[in-house]
């Protein structure tokens, strides 16, 4: 509900809205950080937790609270609509009341269930700093940062990051239970003996072939399309639009993509690199950025290639399924050909998917389309 109180539209210097929204963002992230300090065993991911320096995080949080408070005050003074500045200060007061950057952290148990609050904070900061900058420097089309539907997509972004621990737990349990019998140590050692870069290419290729098959099922089987239609319902494309995804589809995709990777047993460092590439490419391919990839557009998936997948144009329906390698669609005859570089319109044909995170989670279970 807090998001609905913030206005969308173009942000212009001198209005006070930019300072207000930055203040709210920093204040909210600081408050979430305080919560993570209080309950690290439940709110932080073990892999990231091991790399933290608590003193550095305290300094960052302290500086963020100072900047947020200053910008919130500036917004309150300069802007006729003082809602953002007031909201920022409310969040700051709550964060300070809960201990702020002074919260002590003791020994952290490693066997507790967790949600990825720290992953959400880091990814939101990184994504906004990188991709909003790219979209403003080399935009494909002019559109506001807070474009229509941004609240829904931010809710998806928030929830999908928070449940990362749950999704990984479900995926690991499913894969080990369903495919544990297929693991063969000799074959895994053979795979791990391959050149590191070849392994990276192979893990991306294997994952993309599985995703290609799943993607076709999501599009071509009506029951599964009701879930996947959520992802396609975004009518504006940018870095945040890719987060729009039903939880059921998110879990199913993770389970089936992880299965062959688990069985083949790629080197852990290769998997770490793959996760970084997947995360970056998934966001990049939805961005509103005019990047010229030249002949590489026939090899790898680019923003232009994936934007056509989201188009409501007739030529784009059930096309461009690949997530990493565009040549897979060219091989199987499902690539969009002979069209302009970019599509004109996005979304599902008929525009029948409701807006709002909760409505979209319920929609596949109720819809008959």
VEXPAZA-642311 format. One record per residue (C-alpha): residue in one letter; x, y, z. Coordinates in steps of 0.5 Angstrom, whole numbers, plus 500, padded with zeros to 3 digits. Each point is the difference from the previous one (the first is absolute). Last residue first. Layout:
VEXPAZA-642311
+------+-----+-----+-----+
! code !  px !  py !  pz !
+------+-----+-----+-----+
!    A !   X !   Y !   Z !
...
+------+-----+-----+-----+
END
This chain:
VEXPAZA-642311
+------+-----+-----+-----+
! code !  px !  py !  pz !
+------+-----+-----+-----+
!    X ! 482 ! 464 ! 459 !
!    X ! 497 ! 496 ! 505 !
!    X ! 503 ! 504 ! 506 !
!    X ! 499 ! 498 ! 507 !
!    X ! 506 ! 497 ! 502 !
!    X ! 504 ! 503 ! 495 !
!    X ! 498 ! 507 ! 503 !
!    X ! 501 ! 499 ! 507 !
!    X ! 508 ! 502 ! 500 !
!    X ! 498 ! 506 ! 495 !
!    X ! 495 ! 502 ! 505 !
!    X ! 505 ! 500 ! 506 !
!    X ! 505 ! 504 ! 496 !
!    X ! 496 ! 506 ! 497 !
!    X ! 497 ! 501 ! 493 !
!    X ! 495 ! 495 ! 497 !
!    X ! 502 ! 495 ! 493 !
!    X ! 494 ! 501 ! 495 !
!    X ! 504 ! 505 ! 495 !
!    X ! 497 ! 497 ! 494 !
!    X ! 507 ! 497 ! 497 !
!    X ! 505 ! 500 ! 506 !
!    X ! 505 ! 506 ! 501 !
!    X ! 504 ! 504 ! 495 !
!    X ! 499 ! 505 ! 494 !
!    X ! 505 ! 503 ! 495 !
!    X ! 505 ! 494 ! 499 !
!    X ! 508 ! 502 ! 499 !
!    X ! 505 ! 498 ! 494 !
!    X ! 494 ! 500 ! 495 !
!    X ! 498 ! 493 ! 498 !
!    X ! 502 ! 495 ! 495 !
!    X ! 501 ! 495 ! 505 !
!    X ! 498 ! 498 ! 507 !
!    X ! 503 ! 494 ! 502 !
!    X ! 496 ! 493 ! 501 !
!    X ! 503 ! 496 ! 494 !
!    X ! 504 ! 495 ! 505 !
!    X ! 507 ! 502 ! 498 !
!    X ! 498 ! 507 ! 500 !
!    X ! 497 ! 500 ! 507 !
!    X ! 506 ! 496 ! 502 !
!    X ! 505 ! 505 ! 497 !
!    X ! 497 ! 506 ! 504 !
!    X ! 504 ! 497 ! 506 !
!    X ! 499 ! 502 ! 507 !
!    X ! 493 ! 500 ! 502 !
!    X ! 497 ! 497 ! 494 !
!    X ! 492 ! 500 ! 498 !
!    X ! 500 ! 505 ! 494 !
!    X ! 493 ! 499 ! 498 !
!    X ! 494 ! 498 ! 502 !
!    X ! 496 ! 506 ! 498 !
!    X ! 505 ! 505 ! 496 !
!    X ! 497 ! 501 ! 493 !
!    X ! 493 ! 501 ! 503 !
!    X ! 503 ! 506 ! 504 !
!    X ! 499 ! 500 ! 508 !
!    X ! 507 ! 500 ! 501 !
!    X ! 504 ! 497 ! 506 !
!    X ! 504 ! 495 ! 495 !
!    X ! 501 ! 506 ! 496 !
!    X ! 503 ! 503 ! 506 !
!    X ! 505 ! 494 ! 501 !
!    X ! 503 ! 501 ! 493 !
!    X ! 501 ! 508 ! 501 !
!    X ! 503 ! 499 ! 507 !
!    X ! 505 ! 495 ! 497 !
!    X ! 500 ! 492 ! 501 !
!    X ! 507 ! 497 ! 497 !
!    X ! 502 ! 498 ! 493 !
!    X ! 496 ! 503 ! 495 !
!    X ! 500 ! 507 ! 504 !
!    X ! 508 ! 499 ! 500 !
!    X ! 500 ! 502 ! 493 !
!    X ! 499 ! 508 ! 502 !
!    X ! 499 ! 500 ! 508 !
!    X ! 497 ! 507 ! 499 !
!    X ! 497 ! 503 ! 507 !
!    X ! 494 ! 504 ! 500 !
!    X ! 498 ! 499 ! 508 !
!    X ! 493 ! 499 ! 502 !
!    X ! 502 ! 494 ! 504 !
!    X ! 497 ! 493 ! 500 !
!    X ! 506 ! 497 ! 497 !
!    X ! 505 ! 503 ! 505 !
!    X ! 496 ! 497 ! 506 !
!    X ! 500 ! 493 ! 498 !
!    X ! 507 ! 501 ! 498 !
!    X ! 503 ! 503 ! 506 !
!    X ! 497 ! 494 ! 505 !
!    X ! 501 ! 495 ! 495 !
!    X ! 508 ! 502 ! 499 !
!    X ! 500 ! 500 ! 508 !
!    X ! 497 ! 493 ! 501 !
!    X ! 505 ! 498 ! 494 !
!    X ! 506 ! 502 ! 504 !
!    X ! 498 ! 497 ! 506 !
!    X ! 499 ! 493 ! 496 !
!    X ! 506 ! 501 ! 497 !
!    X ! 504 ! 501 ! 507 !
!    X ! 496 ! 494 ! 502 !
!    X ! 502 ! 495 ! 495 !
!    X ! 495 ! 497 ! 496 !
!    X ! 496 ! 494 ! 503 !
!    X ! 497 ! 497 ! 494 !
!    X ! 494 ! 497 ! 504 !
!    X ! 499 ! 507 ! 504 !
!    X ! 501 ! 504 ! 493 !
!    X ! 495 ! 495 ! 497 !
!    X ! 495 ! 502 ! 506 !
!    X ! 501 ! 507 ! 501 !
!    X ! 496 ! 502 ! 494 !
!    X ! 494 ! 496 ! 502 !
!    X ! 499 ! 502 ! 507 !
!    X ! 502 ! 508 ! 499 !
!    X ! 495 ! 500 ! 495 !
!    X ! 494 ! 497 ! 504 !
!    X ! 502 ! 504 ! 506 !
!    X ! 499 ! 507 ! 496 !
!    X ! 494 ! 497 ! 496 !
!    X ! 497 ! 499 ! 507 !
!    X ! 502 ! 507 ! 502 !
!    X ! 497 ! 503 ! 494 !
!    X ! 505 ! 505 ! 497 !
!    X ! 500 ! 508 ! 499 !
!    X ! 508 ! 501 ! 502 !
!    X ! 502 ! 500 ! 492 !
!    X ! 496 ! 507 ! 500 !
!    X ! 505 ! 503 ! 505 !
!    X ! 505 ! 501 ! 495 !
!    X ! 495 ! 504 ! 495 !
!    X ! 494 ! 498 ! 495 !
!    X ! 494 ! 503 ! 501 !
!    X ! 493 ! 496 ! 499 !
!    X ! 502 ! 494 ! 505 !
!    X ! 495 ! 495 ! 499 !
!    X ! 505 ! 495 ! 497 !
!    X ! 503 ! 498 ! 507 !
!    X ! 493 ! 499 ! 503 !
!    X ! 498 ! 496 ! 493 !
!    X ! 505 ! 494 ! 503 !
!    X ! 495 ! 498 ! 505 !
!    X ! 494 ! 500 ! 495 !
!    X ! 505 ! 497 ! 495 !
!    X ! 501 ! 494 ! 504 !
!    X ! 492 ! 498 ! 500 !
!    X ! 500 ! 502 ! 492 !
!    X ! 506 ! 495 ! 498 !
!    X ! 504 ! 504 ! 494 !
!    X ! 503 ! 506 ! 504 !
!    X ! 502 ! 497 ! 506 !
!    X ! 502 ! 493 ! 497 !
!    X ! 504 ! 504 ! 495 !
!    X ! 504 ! 504 ! 506 !
!    X ! 501 ! 493 ! 503 !
!    X ! 503 ! 497 ! 494 !
!    X ! 505 ! 507 ! 499 !
!    X ! 501 ! 500 ! 507 !
!    X ! 503 ! 493 ! 500 !
!    X ! 504 ! 502 ! 493 !
!    X ! 502 ! 506 ! 504 !
!    X ! 503 ! 496 ! 506 !
!    X ! 504 ! 495 ! 496 !
!    X ! 503 ! 506 ! 496 !
!    X ! 502 ! 504 ! 506 !
!    X ! 503 ! 494 ! 503 !
!    X ! 503 ! 498 ! 494 !
!    X ! 503 ! 507 ! 499 !
!    X ! 503 ! 501 ! 507 !
!    X ! 503 ! 493 ! 499 !
!    X ! 503 ! 502 ! 494 !
!    X ! 503 ! 506 ! 504 !
!    X ! 503 ! 495 ! 505 !
!    X ! 503 ! 495 ! 496 !
!    X ! 497 ! 493 ! 501 !
!    X ! 502 ! 496 ! 506 !
!    X ! 494 ! 502 ! 504 !
!    X ! 496 ! 497 ! 495 !
!    X ! 504 ! 493 ! 500 !
!    X ! 500 ! 501 ! 508 !
!    X ! 492 ! 500 ! 499 !
!    X ! 500 ! 494 ! 496 !
!    X ! 504 ! 496 ! 505 !
!    X ! 496 ! 502 ! 505 !
!    X ! 493 ! 498 ! 497 !
!    X ! 494 ! 503 ! 502 !
!    X ! 494 ! 498 ! 497 !
!    X ! 497 ! 497 ! 506 !
!    X ! 500 ! 507 ! 504 !
!    X ! 495 ! 502 ! 494 !
!    X ! 493 ! 500 ! 504 !
!    X ! 502 ! 501 ! 507 !
!    X ! 506 ! 504 ! 499 !
!    X ! 497 ! 505 ! 495 !
!    X ! 493 ! 501 ! 504 !
!    X ! 504 ! 501 ! 506 !
!    X ! 505 ! 505 ! 497 !
!    X ! 494 ! 504 ! 496 !
!    X ! 496 ! 500 ! 507 !
!    X ! 506 ! 503 ! 504 !
!    X ! 502 ! 505 ! 494 !
!    X ! 493 ! 502 ! 500 !
!    X ! 500 ! 501 ! 507 !
!    X ! 506 ! 504 ! 500 !
!    X ! 499 ! 504 ! 495 !
!    X ! 493 ! 502 ! 503 !
!    X ! 502 ! 507 ! 501 !
!    X ! 503 ! 502 ! 493 !
!    X ! 493 ! 497 ! 497 !
!    X ! 496 ! 504 ! 505 !
!    X ! 504 ! 507 ! 499 !
!    X ! 500 ! 500 ! 492 !
!    X ! 493 ! 498 ! 500 !
!    X ! 498 ! 506 ! 504 !
!    X ! 504 ! 504 ! 496 !
!    X ! 497 ! 498 ! 493 !
!    X ! 493 ! 501 ! 503 !
!    X ! 502 ! 507 ! 502 !
!    X ! 503 ! 502 ! 494 !
!    X ! 494 ! 498 ! 496 !
!    X ! 500 ! 507 ! 496 !
!    X ! 507 ! 503 ! 500 !
!    X ! 504 ! 502 ! 506 !
!    X ! 507 ! 501 ! 496 !
!    X ! 496 ! 504 ! 495 !
!    X ! 500 ! 498 ! 492 !
!    X ! 504 ! 502 ! 494 !
!    X ! 501 ! 494 ! 496 !
!    X ! 506 ! 496 ! 498 !
!    X ! 504 ! 504 ! 506 !
!    X ! 508 ! 501 ! 499 !
!    X ! 502 ! 504 ! 507 !
!    X ! 493 ! 499 ! 503 !
!    X ! 499 ! 493 ! 499 !
!    X ! 508 ! 499 ! 502 !
!    X ! 499 ! 504 ! 507 !
!    X ! 494 ! 496 ! 502 !
!    X ! 503 ! 494 ! 498 !
!    X ! 507 ! 501 ! 504 !
!    X ! 498 ! 504 ! 507 !
!    X ! 493 ! 497 ! 500 !
!    X ! 502 ! 493 ! 499 !
!    X ! 505 ! 500 ! 505 !
!    X ! 496 ! 503 ! 506 !
!    X ! 494 ! 496 ! 498 !
!    X ! 505 ! 494 ! 500 !
!    X ! 503 ! 501 ! 507 !
!    X ! 494 ! 502 ! 504 !
!    X ! 496 ! 494 ! 497 !
!    X ! 506 ! 495 ! 501 !
!    X ! 500 ! 503 ! 507 !
!    X ! 493 ! 498 ! 501 !
!    X ! 501 ! 493 ! 497 !
!    X ! 496 ! 496 ! 505 !
!    X ! 502 ! 495 ! 505 !
!    X ! 499 ! 493 ! 502 !
!    X ! 505 ! 498 ! 506 !
!    X ! 506 ! 496 ! 500 !
!    X ! 506 ! 505 ! 500 !
!    X ! 499 ! 503 ! 507 !
!    X ! 503 ! 507 ! 501 !
!    X ! 504 ! 502 ! 505 !
!    X ! 499 ! 507 ! 503 !
!    X ! 498 ! 506 ! 496 !
!    X ! 500 ! 507 ! 504 !
!    X ! 495 ! 505 ! 497 !
!    X ! 503 ! 507 ! 500 !
!    X ! 499 ! 501 ! 493 !
!    X ! 492 ! 502 ! 501 !
!    X ! 498 ! 497 ! 507 !
!    X ! 493 ! 499 ! 499 !
!    X ! 498 ! 507 ! 502 !
!    X ! 505 ! 502 ! 494 !
!    X ! 497 ! 496 ! 495 !
!    X ! 493 ! 503 ! 502 !
!    X ! 502 ! 507 ! 500 !
!    X ! 503 ! 499 ! 493 !
!    X ! 494 ! 497 ! 497 !
!    X ! 495 ! 505 ! 503 !
!    X ! 505 ! 505 ! 497 !
!    X ! 500 ! 497 ! 493 !
!    X ! 492 ! 500 ! 500 !
!    X ! 500 ! 508 ! 502 !
!    X ! 505 ! 501 ! 494 !
!    X ! 496 ! 496 ! 495 !
!    X ! 493 ! 503 ! 502 !
!    X ! 503 ! 507 ! 500 !
!    X ! 496 ! 502 ! 494 !
!    X ! 501 ! 507 ! 499 !
!    X ! 508 ! 498 ! 499 !
!    X ! 506 ! 505 ! 503 !
!    X ! 499 ! 500 ! 507 !
!    X ! 498 ! 492 ! 501 !
!    X ! 504 ! 498 ! 495 !
!    X ! 506 ! 503 ! 503 !
!    X ! 499 ! 497 ! 506 !
!    X ! 499 ! 493 ! 497 !
!    X ! 507 ! 502 ! 496 !
!    X ! 503 ! 501 ! 507 !
!    X ! 497 ! 494 ! 504 !
!    X ! 502 ! 495 ! 494 !
!    X ! 507 ! 503 ! 500 !
!    X ! 501 ! 499 ! 507 !
!    X ! 496 ! 493 ! 500 !
!    X ! 504 ! 498 ! 494 !
!    X ! 507 ! 502 ! 504 !
!    X ! 498 ! 496 ! 506 !
!    X ! 498 ! 494 ! 496 !
!    X ! 507 ! 500 ! 496 !
!    X ! 504 ! 501 ! 506 !
!    X ! 496 ! 494 ! 504 !
!    X ! 501 ! 496 ! 494 !
!    X ! 508 ! 501 ! 500 !
!    X ! 500 ! 498 ! 507 !
!    X ! 496 ! 494 ! 499 !
!    X ! 505 ! 497 ! 494 !
!    X ! 496 ! 496 ! 496 !
!    X ! 502 ! 494 ! 496 !
!    X ! 497 ! 494 ! 504 !
!    X ! 494 ! 503 ! 500 !
!    X ! 499 ! 500 ! 493 !
!    X ! 500 ! 493 ! 499 !
!    X ! 496 ! 499 ! 507 !
!    X ! 494 ! 504 ! 497 !
!    X ! 498 ! 505 ! 505 !
!    X ! 493 ! 501 ! 503 !
!    X ! 499 ! 494 ! 505 !
!    X ! 507 ! 499 ! 502 !
!    X ! 501 ! 508 ! 500 !
!    X ! 495 ! 501 ! 505 !
!    X ! 501 ! 507 ! 503 !
!    X ! 505 ! 502 ! 495 !
!    X ! 496 ! 498 ! 494 !
!    X ! 494 ! 505 ! 503 !
!    X ! 505 ! 505 ! 500 !
!    X ! 502 ! 499 ! 493 !
!    X ! 492 ! 500 ! 499 !
!    X ! 500 ! 507 ! 503 !
!    X ! 506 ! 503 ! 496 !
!    X ! 497 ! 497 ! 493 !
!    X ! 493 ! 504 ! 502 !
!    X ! 504 ! 506 ! 502 !
!    X ! 505 ! 500 ! 494 !
!    X ! 494 ! 499 ! 495 !
!    X ! 495 ! 505 ! 504 !
!    X ! 506 ! 506 ! 499 !
!    X ! 501 ! 498 ! 493 !
!    X ! 493 ! 501 ! 499 !
!    X ! 500 ! 507 ! 503 !
!    X ! 506 ! 502 ! 497 !
!    X ! 497 ! 498 ! 493 !
!    X ! 493 ! 503 ! 502 !
!    X ! 503 ! 507 ! 502 !
!    X ! 498 ! 503 ! 493 !
!    X ! 507 ! 503 ! 498 !
!    X ! 502 ! 495 ! 496 !
!    X ! 494 ! 496 ! 496 !
!    X ! 498 ! 493 ! 502 !
!    X ! 495 ! 498 ! 494 !
!    X ! 494 ! 496 ! 503 !
!    X ! 498 ! 496 ! 506 !
!    X ! 497 ! 503 ! 506 !
!    X ! 502 ! 497 ! 507 !
!    X ! 494 ! 498 ! 504 !
!    X ! 499 ! 493 ! 497 !
!    X ! 507 ! 498 ! 502 !
!    X ! 498 ! 501 ! 507 !
!    X ! 494 ! 495 ! 499 !
+------+-----+-----+-----+
END
